[in-house]
Amino acid sequence: MTQATASKPRHVPLRTCIGCNSEKPKMELIRIVRTPEGNLAVDGPKGKLKGRGAYVCPQVECMEKVIKRKALPHTFKQAFPPEQLEVVKQQFVERLLTPSI
């Protein structure tokens, strides 16, 4: 086996931000999850919460676009009360301020 075949470049999964529509590596984005119960939550750094996910750039501006454009109800095909969207925004900001593990 030659060295060229032994060190294949690793596949990096890409996801699209629902705020600004930019495509970035999955690990650079923050995942917002609709849980099986129908609630919204911001996923942790490992991205292990169960449920349907959508990705947002780690910038407050992108999250504000998501809320303003109603991208979460559109993406998840479900209406969410404004209070729940505000809670998700707060969780998002807290996640930005918390250093990744």
C-alpha positions, 0 to 999 in steps of 0.5 A: 500500500502506498502512502497516498492511498493510506492517508485519504483526506477525511470527509467533512460533513457540511450543513447549511445555516438556516439564517444566512444560507451559508454552507459550513462544516457541521462542527462549526455550526450550532444545532437547534433541535425539535425534540420528539415531544415537539419542543425546541432546544439548543444542542450541546457541543457533541450534537447528541440530542434526539430529534430533528435538527437545524443548523445556525452559524454561531453568531447572534445576527444569524439567530436573529435572522432565523427568528425574524424570517420564521425559519424554525417553524418553516424548517420543522413544519410546526408552529412555535409560540413566541415565548419558546423562540425567545427561550431558544434564543437565550439558550443560543446566546448562553451556548455562544458564551460557554467555551466548547469542550 
